[in-house]
Amino acid sequence: MRRLLNTLFVLTEDSYLALEGENVLVLQDETTLGRFPLHTLQGILYFGYKGASPALMGACAEADISLCFLTPNGRFLARVCGE
């Protein structure tokens, strides 16, 4: 399978990222806004403060998928990357 360097941008400030099986879920108040296969992603950029589940961070680190947290205005907060 060819990697296409796909990046998921999450711009909804009050959303939360979680892992369900091999999918990234974008949740907002118990509602699923989106579901994306983890194996198709190269990076995830999250603009908000709620964050992501530890399971998703671990899966991103194992699969060498960059997970970057930024403020809603775009200021860098943290990054999760693999070994």
C-alpha angles and dihedrals in degrees: 000000000000119000112228098191092244116183124197114216114198109194100166103107099205096046127111128213120223140168122239113177104309095335133098111227123203105206130189119179096334090313122115109228096178145356120204129179110247095215092063095057130090096180144001123212114194120193106195146059107254094078136192138297119266089238091059092047091051093047091050091050092050094047093044092243114152113234113191127185120207135171117255087262093053102259113147117251109163145332134214116206136164130257 
